[in-house]
Amino acid sequence: MKPGTPPLKSARLLDQVQELSHSELQELLGSLHLGILSLQTLIDNLLEGASIEAGRFRVYPRPADLLEIIREAVGTMHPLAQKYNQRLVATLPNEIPPVHVDYRRTVQVLVNLFSNAIKFGPPDGKITLTLATTPHTIRVMVSDQGAGIPPEHQTDLFRRFIPARAGNENPQHGAGLGLSVVRAIVEAQGGQVGVENREEGGAMFWFTVPLAK
């Protein structure tokens, strides 16, 4: 991490914390939170990527409440959405059947998909999560209002180091590592993952999780 990056700048400001106003302190804490979140997400993805390449990747599925998983991921990503003037909207039923997943890693899947949608969405845009239940699975859909993804890029999108959107110049978007981890987790749990463009604009990433038996 370079000395001029926001988390380190914020850390240096802690030495002057007694001189900060309440609003400045809140801004400082928010900056630190986002820096930690960004770093933790990167570390998680790098560790998972290394495990995948080494053939040591494992998931540990068990019955879980998908609504609880979604709420945790939404709560985690809410500050990042605010930073980019985005809204996270989860349209959820009151009750769904238990699913058979690795809880922590399914949160990681949603964090990666939300992060991707937030960073590529327009200011004042909306990211929407919806669910669809089938006899054996639940399909989770995360839709954004960005530019969409050219069809020729969709096939390879979940491979490592493939940029998520063509023409993007922001280096924090371009590694494609997060989406490759998403695919590995989802498929290891017995699900499927994909992406398609929405008629009204933007992209919709989806994945399925098996119902608990």
Sequence and secondary structure as in RCSB ss.txt:
>XXXX:A:sequence
MKPGTPPLKSARLLDQVQELSHSELQELLGSLHLGILSLQTLIDNLLEGASIEAGRFRVYPRPADLLEIIREAVG
TMHPLAQKYNQRLVATLPNEIPPVHVDYRRTVQVLVNLFSNAIKFGPPDGKITLTLATTPHTIRVMVSDQGAGIP
PEHQTDLFRRFIPARAGNENPQHGAGLGLSVVRAIVEAQGGQVGVENREEGGAMFWFTVPLAK
>XXXX:A:secstr
  TTSHHHHHHHHGGGGGG  HHHHHHHHHHHHHHHHHHHHHHHHHHHHHHHHTT      EEE HHHHHHHHHH
HHHHHHHHTT EEEE   S    EEE HHHHHHHHHHHHHHHHHHS TT EEEEEEEE SSEEEEEEE  S    
HHHHTTTTSTT  SSTT   GGGTT HHHHHHHHHHHHTT  EEEEE TTSSEEEEEEEEB  
